[in-house]
């Protein structure tokens, strides 16, 4: 069989710990199978680094099938790499040319400090969720399906909003490091459903306050977030969050 | 929610900026319509309109001027505060940033709003000094009114080609500012949906082009018909 394997040059951000000053380090990796995922390519590189008694490149990952939201790096200037609607783990090496230099950077935002290499601390998102990204209900046994009526359109839209996996690419891609798409999606998934109504005003106020508290930027409607979002969440989520905020303001 | 909470939040600041921006849009629209009087070959048309605004409507003009000043001032003040926080939100930048394309609405216009805005504010001071606080020539209209000949001040200024170019460059920057600002104001207010988004973005661009073309055309027309070209 013909060998189509690639030689890839990497420029990777290496940073020992949160306090250290990081720098870009060059690596060359030969014999990369084009059907490999981006993370498998990094695994191969790390194996080589370990054999040479070097420290492997740290990067977040878990499911490797685009649903968990753990992975994320800025590849050649685009969060989650060149294709839209994918996570970093879904990037394949065939999307790159033989001999190409790939620049890999961590998410850059003040609320997402680098822990090590390409791993950033995204607990700011968790704190926003704790502030109001839930509903207070007694669960118990499932009610009859027709007890609470939900229009199909709203159910679909709420599902689209709930597709957010909290990866943080929206923040990484935003010129202002704004978390508006994340918070917009989380506010919208409840705002669209009857179960979210009782706490709607309290929720949006608390989540926005926490978002600002964390030090994220404001939204300038550039829409880069939507373009890199692995779940293609529309910036109309941000418009909905603003409507919810208006409503809360007169409450 | 407390009023102060709303006002200090990142969403509230952008909502204020959007309202102020749309108020400024309505101001520049009326301003352009008024400027069309310069196209009349009879200088009395423009001068009488100017006299009407400054003398015939009494205290309203003072209130309007204070309001318009406040719109500019607070729109710019909020812009500085928001932009400062946005810069602070990413202390370490990327080595490389590539526009993601696709659904993105990021353009050179959207990323330079603070700069085009700053230039327009500085230009505004020059603009007022040139015209409103410029040379006051009095003359008598055909029906015997002794009023200010602002027409002479304006046409005199635009008889210099460099003044025309300077003015037109700033007007193009204003159009670029509005090409992002117009639809963005609606999105910031939360007034957007799947169908409205297509409409308002198209309308925003159209508005910016028409307004920009109008402001650019008038000095060129003045230069060619009355000013230095003759």
Interface residues (C-beta under 8 A of the other chain):
Chain A: X24 X74 X76 X77 X78 X79 X84 X103 X105 X108 X109 X110 X111 X173 X175 X176 X177 X178 X201 X205 X208 X209 X211 X212 X215 X216 X217 X218 X219 X220 X221 X222 X223 X224 X226 X227 X228 X232 X234 X235 X236 X238 X239 X240 X241 X242 X243 X244 X245 X246 X248 X249 X251
Chain B: X1 X5 X6 X8 X9 X10 X11 X12 X13 X14 X15 X82 X85 X86 X88 X89 X90 X91 X92 X93 X94 X95 X96 X97 X98 X99 X100 X101 X102 X103 X104 X105 X106 X110 X111 X113 X180 X183 X184 X187 X188 X189 X190 X191 X192 X193 X194 X197
